[in-house]
Amino acid sequence: MPSLREVAESEAFLDPELPPASSQVFLDNIPSIQAVPHIETWPEIEDVVNALLEEAYYEPAGRGEAGELVVAILDQTKPLFERANEGG
């Protein structure tokens, strides 16, 4: 995604004949972009969630229902959020 708006909106970036074929999707989603939380434990939280999502994707039988995945994410990230709220 180009950082300059004029380049991002240019035909060179948006040309569907060039990869990626759906570049417009990047521009369409700019209004909904949000920054990640600025907490010390965020990288750990990302690691935990990414590992659980990867497990659910590649080994769906191992995690069961989506609700179980959500519960696992909440259980495993809660201590990290709590530690961040305590200041370390």
N, C-alpha and C positions, 0 to 999 in steps of 0.2 A: 504494500500500500504506500504510494508516494506521500511524502509529508507535505508537499506543496499542493494546495487545493487546485490551482490551475493545471498542474500535471495530473492529479487524480481525476479531474474532469475532462482531460484531453482524450482525443480519439485514439492516441497511441496507447493509453492505458485501458480504455473501454472497448477497444477493438475485439469483437467476439471471435475473430479468426486467430487471435494470439492468446496464449495461456496467461492467466486463467480465463476461461471462456465466459465466466460470469463475474467479471470484475465489479460490475455495478452493485453487487451485493455488499461490498465493503462500504461504498458510499451510502447505501440505503440504511445501513445499521449504525452509522455515526451517531445519530440522536440517542441511541440506547446504550452507548458505551459508558461503562462505569469503571472507575479505578478500583483496584483491589484494596482491601483495608490496610492501613499503615500500622500494623502491629508486628511486634518482634517475632511471633511464632507463625506468621503467615506461611513462610516456606515449608515448615513442618506440616501445617494443615493441608497445603497443596499436595505434599508427598503422600499423606495418608489417604486423602480423597482420590488422588490419581491411582494409587495402588488398588483401592477398593473398586473403582470404576473399571480398571483394567481387568481385574479378577472377574468381575461381573460380565464383562464383554467377552473375554476369552474362555471363561469357565462358567457359563450361565447356570449350569446345574449345581454348581458349588454354593451359590449364594441364595438361590430360591427366588422368591417374589421381590419385586421392586421395593416393597415396604421394608423387607429385611435389610436391603442395601441401605436405605435411608436410616434405619435404626443403627446399623453398623457405623455409618458415617457420623451420626450424631454422638454415639457412644465414644468413638475413638478421637473425635475432634474436641469434645467438650472440655477435657482437661487442658488442651492447648489454648482454647479461648480463655479459660479461667486463669491460666498462668499469665497470659497476655494482659488480662484485666488487673492482675495483681502487680503488674509492672515488671515482670521478668519471669 
